[in-house]
Structure formats: C-alpha cells, structure tokens
Amino acid sequence: MTPPKPPKPAPDPRLGGKTSLYSRDEVVSQLESFFEFLPHIPTGVVHKAPAGGWPSITADTLGGHLSGKSPEVIELLRRLPYIDGVSCSLGHWCDTNPWIASEAYPCDYRLLPRGTSGELTDRDLPGWVFNVRNDCGFTTRPDYGEGEEEDTAVTEERWPPWVVQLTTGTDREGSCWMLDTSDGTVTRYCVMKYVYPPAYPKDDPRAWRDRMCDDETKTLKDWLDELREEYRDMMYLGLPNVDSGGGYPSLYFRSPGDGPGSYQWEETEMMQSNVLIETQELRKIYKEAGWPDHYDKDACLGALKEWWRQN
C-alpha cells in the first residue's frame, strides 16, 4: 500500500505563524556541518554518504523496518551523514552512544540492513531499532471539552509516514527528535511528557505533535544552531569514546551562574563527586586546546580521555 502524501507546508502556530519548508539537501548539509562541528566526536567516526547515497539503505533492505514510511523518508536516510554508533569490542557488539545533545544521540540507519542480513543479531542491535520497527509513540490526549475534566489517558499512535526519528536515548528519559519531512521541522518526543494545551486543530495533519511530543517545534537549522551555541559557550561539555570503544560518557552540563553558593554546587551523592568542579576542569581542558576559535581537536580529545581515566 502506498503511504499517504505529506501535507503541504502551512503557517505554523508553533513557529509564530511562519511557514517552514523542507529541503532534503538542506537537511543533509545541516547535519553534516553539525556533526563535523562537534568538539568531542572524532573526525574519523563521522561519515558522509557516498555519491548516490548509502548503497545498503534501500526500500528493500529497510522494508522489514520502515515499511510504512514515505519514499522521501527512505531517500533521505540514504543521503544522511552518520556517526559510528555500534562497535565490536572484545568479540561482541556494543552501542557506544555518541551523545550530541541532552539525552540524545543520532540514530545510525546503516545498522538496519546489517540486522536484516544477519551481521547483527537482535541481541546486538540497540533498543531504538525496535522502536523504529514498531513505528509508534505514546500519546497523551488532553480533552478540553466544555465542562469536562482533562483526560490524560495514554495510548499508542503510529508516526505519520513522512516523519522519521533522528535521535534516541537509552531509557524513558531519552530525547527522540522527530523530523517532519513535510516542512523540515523537528519536535522532541519523550515517553515521559507533560500535557500541553494543543497548538493545532484536531484535524490538522501536524496535531500528532500535540498528542505525542513536547510543546516546542523548531526548524532543523534553529535547533542545531541552539546546540552549537551551547557547545561554543561550554554549557555542553562532551567527552570522546573512551576505553577501547566502550562508549561516550554522558554530556556534562553547566548553566550560567553556576558556582559556589548556587543550587547545583553541592556534592552530588549519586556520582560521589562535585559535578560543577568537574565541569570547571573540563572547561579548562577545552580552553587550553583553543576552543572554540582555535581548536586543536586531537590534543583536546587526548586530554579529555586522560582526564576521564583519572576521575
């Protein structure tokens, strides 16, 4: 059965009434630029698609995973850049989680054909692959009928055929940013979400955002630019893959005003360390490596790995 066509772009109440437009080339270019920018991701693990797209990613090889998706979604996945996210360490496959944002790392759709071919077993595949196969998200349906109380019954709903998952996490707090190929916007899906007043009429083809996602929708460019600023200002502090492919430690976060006497300055019992003192040390390493304007990535990654092993 042929998937329904995506809706035509229209003024978006979540974008202040502006109309966002989708361009495959723009999506690819934005993600390529952002992945290359990331200060903690080694250059060698970022891969651009070859001319003509990834040959392993086709409608046939993805058929068992993304059978309900639009042809444009499949073609986009063939052209996207990817960061190596699964490695073979000590004879077994592991998910290394190259974190790029809060509780979010990019989905590597090159893995799906490797699962189809048997190179990776279901046991080897990361959890997000099974979510993609299921192609559903949990919805929260607020009922704003006159004289009725809010109804927060949770159900499952299939994602629209023109919507594809860009990022994932490791648990229910993970941030799954969903790209809408009808207009080039991204919206964050999270299993544990608040109930927000709807921004769209119930019959609007974008109303899935109200039911399944947070209350902010952004253009892909705006979202990536926001992340760039967080990294440039060293509010996000990433570490490289450490310990022979064992994985990327979670991002460290620092907020403006953090310091002695601030809310977060006390020792964190869970980690048995002072998180903000650690962020000071990480900021020092980044600054000594010339971040952000005169950055020596190789030197910084080496220093970050050494810092991690000593802590």
N, C-alpha and C positions, 0 to 999 in steps of 0.2 A: 504494500500500500504506500502510495506517495505521501510524504509528510505535507501538512498544510503549509501554504506560503506564509512567510513572516508578514506582520503588519507594516504598513507604510509609516515612515517617521512622522511624528506629530509633536506639537508643543508639549513639553513635559513639565508637569507641575513640580516635580522634584528638582528640576533644573531652572527654576524661576521662569518657566514658560518658554525657555529656549528649546529649539529642535536640534537634537544631536543626529549626526549622520554616520553610518558605518562605512568603513573602507578597509578591506582585507589588508591591502598594502600598508595602510597606516597602523593597523593593529600589530602587524609583523614588525614594522620599523620601530614602533614604540617599545615593544618588548625586547627586541634585540638591543636597543640602546640602553634600556634599563638594566638588563642582565649584565651587560658589559660594564656598566657604571658601578655595580655593587662592589663595595670595597673588600668584602670578606670572602667572595666567591672566586676561586682561582680561574684565571682566564681559560685554562685548558679544559674545564668541565662545561663550558658554555658552547653550545653547538648551533650554528645557523643551518637552516635547511639547505640541501644542495639544490642546484638549478632543477626546476621541475617538481620540487617537493620531496619529502621523505618517501623513498620507493616502498618501504614496508607498510606505510599507512595508506590503505585504500578502503573503499567501501566494502570490499570483500573481507579483508583482514580484520576490519572493525565490526563486521556485521553482527557478530555474536555479542558485541559490547554496546554498540551505538546504533542499533538497527532503526530506531525511531527518529534519528537526527536528520536535519536537512542536508542536502548536498553541499551547501555553503559551509556548514559546520565541519564536514569531513574535509573539504578542500582547505579550510583554514588550518585545521590540525596538521595537514600535510606540509604547511608552509611555516608553522611557528618555530621559533628557536626553543631549545630545551636545555635544561641543566641536568647533568647526570645525577639521578636520584636513587639509583639502586646499584650496589657494588657487590662483587664476590669477594668475601674476606674469610680466610681460613676455611675455604671449601664450602661455604654456604652464602646465600644471598641475603643482603640486609638493606633496609631502607635507610638512607643516610640523611634524609630530611634537610635539604638546603634552604633554610629559613630566609625569607625575603621581606616579611612583614610580621606584625604581631600575630602569632599562632597560625602562620600561613607559609606554605612552601609550594612551588609550582608543580602542577600535575605534568608528568612526563608521559605523553600519549604514545611514545615509541614502545612502551612496555606492553601495551595491549596486544600487538601482533606477536610479541615474544611469548605471551601467555597462550595465545591461540596455537602457536607452533609447538608448544611443549617445552621450549627452552627454559621458561619459568613455570613452576607449578603454582597452583592456587596458594600453597603454603608460602611461596616466595614472594608473591605479589603483595604490594601494600594495600591497606584497607580501602583507600579511596577508589581503587579499581572496581571493587564490588559495589560501591555506591554509584559509580558511573554506570555499571551494568544495570543496576536497579532503576536508575534514571528517575528517582523520586526524592522529594524532600518532605519534611514535616511541615504542615501548615497550621497556623493558628487563625481561627476565623472569628474575629470580633463581630458581634451582632449589634448594630446600632439602631435597631427598630424602635420606634417611639413607644415608650412605656415598658421596654424590656431591659433586663439587666444584660451586661456584657457576657457573651458566651465565648469561652476560651477553649472549646473542645479542639483537641489536636488530632489531625488525620494526616494521611499521606496524599501527595498530589504529584503527578508527573510534571517534569520540567517541560516547558514549550520546546518543540523540535529545533527552534532557532537559538536556543540558549545552551551554552556549554560552560562547564566548570573549568576555571583557570587555576585555582589554588585549592589546597586542602590543609588539614591539620592532623593531629594524632588522636584526638578524643572529641567529646561533645562540645568542647570549647573552641575547637578548630575553626578558623575563618575560611570559608569556602566562597571565594569571589566568583560570581557568575557573570559571564559576558553575554550580552544580548546582541546577536548579530543583525537584528533589525535596525538598531540605532547606534551601536558601538559603545553602549554604556556598561558599567559594572555595578553590581549590587551585592552586598555581603549576605550570604546565607549562614545562619548559625542555628544549630538544633535548639540551643537554649536561648530564646529570644523574648523580648518584651512584646506587648501588644500595643501597636500604634494606631492612631486614627488613620483611616485609609486616605491615600492621596489620589487614587484613581476611581472612577465609577466601576461598579462590579462587572460590567460587560466590557471594560477596556482590556485589550489583549496584554497590557502591562500590569494588570491587577494582581498577577502572581507575586509581584514584589511586595504588595501589602500583606498577602497571606503567608509568604514563605521567608521573607527577608527583613533586614533592618530598614529603618526609615530613611536612609540616605542612598541615593543613586548618583553616580558621577560618570563623567566621560572617562574613558580609559586614560587619556592623557592627563587629566586633572588628578586622578588617583595616583598615577606614577610620579607626577611632579610633587605631590604631597609627600610621598615616601622619600623622594630624593632629598627634599629639604630636611626631613627627619635624620637622614644619614649625614648630610652635609653639616648639620648643626650638632652632630654626635648625640642626638637623643636616642637614635637606634645605634647599637654597638654590636656588630656581628663578629663571630669567630669562624675560622675556616674549619673544614673537615679535619678531624684530628684522629690520632691513634690508629694509623693504618686503615683508614676507611671506616672507622667506627661511627662516624656521623658528625653533624654540625651541632655544637651546643646551641641551646635556645638563645635568641637575641637578648641582650641586656638593654634595659630601658632607663633613660634618665629624663626627668621632667624639669622645666625651668624652675629655678628657686630651690632645688634640692640642695641640702647642706645641713650642717649641724643645727639642730632645733626644728627641722622640717619633719613633717609627718612620717616620711619613709626612712629617716636617718637611723632609726634604732636597728639593732641586730635582728636579722630575720632568722627565727628559730628553725624554720624548715631547712634552710641552707647552711645553718651554722656559720654564717659569715655576714659581714656587713655589705649588703648589695651596693650601696652607694659609694663605699670606699672602693669596691671593685670597679665600679664604673669610672671613678676618678683615675684608677690605674690604666684602664683601657683607653680612656681619652688621652692620657699621656702617651701611650704607645702610638696611637693614631697620629697625634700631633708631631711626634718625633719622626714619623715616617712621611711628613709633609701633607697630611690630609687637611683640607680637601684639594687644594690647588696645585700642589707639587708632590703628588703622592707616589711613593715607591712601594707598589703593591707587594712585590716579592719580599722585601725587607720587613714590611709590616706583618705579612702572614706568618713569616718565621718567628717574629717576636710574639705574636698572638698565640701561636702554638706552644711556645716555650712558657708563656705566662699561664696558659691553661694547665699544663702538666705540673707546674709548680703550685697550683692552687687546688 
